[in-house]
Amino acid sequence: MKEKKEAREERNKEKLTHGNWIMAEFYAHRQPENKRMHPIIEEFKKLMAGTLEVVQIDIDQERALAELYTIENTPTYILMRKGEQLWRQSGELSLERLERAVKEFKP
């Protein structure tokens, strides 16, 4: 189990630091806000297929990444390109707000 967790964390770290267009979602299962955001994120993934990858990171399982990106609140969303943070926001967001963030930075 620990090996799977470490492999997942390493894979996600690689995606965040080298991925072309990534939206990272840092979440915690225990928070009601995160549960309410789940259907919105699933729809966002469908809409963004082929445009950007959504990487979901459970802060309880991947603490090192949560610490690396200084995640203090969940959910937190970070739009990244090749490791550079372009946009970051915490809290419940609408599907439209997530789409707008991508449109603001995607050429």
Buried (B, 14 or more C-beta within 10 A) or exposed (E): EEEEEEEBBEEBBEBBEEBEBBBBBBBBEEBEBBEEBBEBBEEBBEBBEEEBBBBBBBBEBBEEBBEEBEBEEBBBBBBBBEEEEBBBEBEEBEBEEBBEBBEEEEE
